[in-house]
Amino acid sequence: MTHITITQIMFCVLSLIAITSAALLIFSKSPIHSVLYLIVTFFAIAGHYILLNAQFLAVVHVIVYAGAIMVLFLFVIMMLNLNKETETHKPMWIQLMAVLAGGAMLVTLVGVLKGAEQMNLKQANDVNIGLVNNLGLVLFNDFLVPFELSSILFLAAMVGSVMLGKKTIS
């Protein structure tokens, strides 16, 4: 007889919430409701991160995605003022190309995930794998050079955007 643990129950509940809200996101007619369903999906995914003992990733996920990016999406949707009367309809061939591109992406994703089960996870049994302390050790020991190079790249992008946005004085 198998025993069902609270972790398995929470996984099933969070998965049901994520799948349901993602389906509602796709089939919702209102853009505002779609954004709200996406926020619910993000919170369900953050719950999965907590179940995987990645508390830091869950908190960052909620702050960045459910907080900042969703507020940006809401601002864009409200600024665009999407109405059915003013919305232009795409030709059938563009819709067909979008469906083909989505299908190709789905086939690629299935192919990648099919080979993922053969991957060797060296620390799969470590219970502290997702904690901030271990993340910092790996980030600043194994990936210090790429981390510092990405910070220089972000600094250059920030300076470039300020220079592009600055008005010229003649």
C-alpha positions in Angstrom: 0.0 0.0 0.0 1.4 3.4 -1.0 1.2 6.3 1.3 0.4 9.7 -0.1 2.4 12.5 1.5 1.4 16.1 2.0 4.1 17.1 -0.6 2.4 15.0 -3.2 -1.0 16.4 -2.4 0.4 20.0 -2.5 2.0 19.2 -5.9 -1.3 18.0 -7.3 -3.2 21.0 -6.0 -0.6 23.5 -7.3 -0.5 21.7 -10.6 -4.2 21.8 -10.9 -4.3 25.5 -10.1 -1.4 26.2 -12.6 -3.0 24.3 -15.4 -6.5 25.7 -14.8 -5.3 29.3 -14.6 -3.1 28.8 -17.7 -6.1 27.5 -19.7 -8.2 30.4 -18.4 -5.4 32.7 -19.5 -5.5 31.4 -23.0 -9.3 31.3 -23.4 -10.1 34.5 -21.7 -11.6 37.2 -23.9 -10.5 40.1 -21.6 -6.8 41.1 -21.6 -7.0 42.2 -18.0 -8.4 38.9 -16.9 -5.6 37.1 -18.9 -3.0 39.1 -16.9 -4.7 38.2 -13.6 -4.8 34.5 -14.6 -1.1 34.7 -15.5 -0.4 36.1 -12.0 -2.2 33.1 -10.4 -0.1 30.8 -12.6 3.1 32.5 -11.5 2.1 32.0 -7.8 1.4 28.3 -8.4 4.8 27.9 -10.1 6.4 29.7 -7.1 4.6 27.1 -4.9 6.3 24.4 -6.9 9.7 26.0 -6.3 9.0 25.9 -2.6 8.2 22.2 -2.8 11.5 21.7 -4.6 13.3 23.5 -1.6 14.2 26.5 -3.8 12.8 29.2 -1.5 15.1 32.0 -2.9 14.0 31.2 -6.5 10.3 31.2 -5.4 10.6 34.6 -3.7 12.5 36.1 -6.7 9.9 34.6 -9.1 7.1 36.3 -7.2 8.9 39.6 -6.9 10.1 39.8 -10.5 7.3 38.2 -12.5 4.2 38.5 -10.4 5.2 41.9 -9.2 7.2 44.0 -11.7 6.5 42.4 -15.1 2.8 41.9 -14.5 2.4 45.6 -13.5 4.2 46.5 -16.7 1.9 44.2 -18.7 -1.2 45.9 -17.0 0.2 49.3 -17.9 0.7 48.4 -21.5 -2.7 46.8 -21.8 -4.4 49.9 -20.3 -2.4 52.3 -22.4 -3.2 50.4 -25.6 -6.9 50.5 -24.9 -7.7 47.3 -26.9 -11.1 47.5 -28.4 -12.7 45.0 -30.8 -13.8 47.7 -33.1 -10.3 49.2 -33.6 -8.5 45.9 -33.7 -7.1 44.9 -37.0 -7.5 41.2 -38.1 -4.5 39.4 -39.5 -4.8 37.6 -42.8 -5.3 33.8 -42.8 -1.7 33.1 -44.0 -0.2 35.0 -41.1 -2.4 33.0 -38.6 -1.4 29.8 -40.3 2.3 30.7 -40.1 1.9 31.5 -36.4 0.3 28.1 -35.8 3.1 26.3 -37.7 5.8 28.2 -35.7 4.0 27.3 -32.4 3.8 23.6 -33.5 7.5 23.6 -34.4 8.3 25.1 -31.0 6.2 22.4 -29.3 8.0 19.6 -31.2 11.3 21.1 -30.3 10.3 21.4 -26.6 9.1 17.8 -26.5 12.3 16.6 -28.1 14.4 18.5 -25.5 12.3 17.3 -22.6 12.4 13.7 -23.9 16.2 13.7 -23.5 16.1 15.4 -20.1 15.5 12.2 -18.2 18.9 10.8 -19.2 20.6 13.8 -17.6 22.8 13.1 -14.7 22.0 15.3 -11.7 25.1 15.2 -9.5 23.4 16.7 -6.4 19.9 15.3 -6.7 19.8 14.0 -3.1 21.1 17.2 -1.5 18.3 18.8 0.6 20.0 22.2 0.7 20.5 22.5 -3.1 18.1 25.5 -3.6 19.0 27.6 -0.6 20.6 31.0 -0.9 23.9 30.0 0.8 24.5 27.2 -1.8 23.4 29.5 -4.7 25.9 32.1 -3.6 28.7 29.5 -3.3 28.1 28.1 -6.7 27.6 31.6 -8.3 30.7 33.1 -6.8 33.0 30.1 -7.0 32.1 28.3 -10.2 30.5 31.1 -12.3 32.3 34.2 -11.0 33.7 35.3 -14.4 30.4 35.0 -16.3 28.6 36.8 -13.5 31.0 39.7 -13.6 31.0 39.8 -17.4 27.2 40.0 -17.4 27.3 42.9 -14.9 29.6 44.8 -17.3 27.2 44.0 -20.2 24.3 45.3 -18.2 26.3 48.5 -17.3 27.1 49.0 -21.0 23.4 48.5 -21.9 22.3 51.0 -19.3 24.8 53.6 -20.4 23.8 53.0 -24.1 20.1 53.5 -23.3 20.8 56.7 -21.4 22.9 58.0 -24.3 20.2 57.1 -26.8 17.4 58.7 -24.8 19.4 61.9 -24.1 18.5 64.9 -26.1 21.2 66.4 -28.2 22.2 70.0 -27.3 23.2 72.0 -30.4 
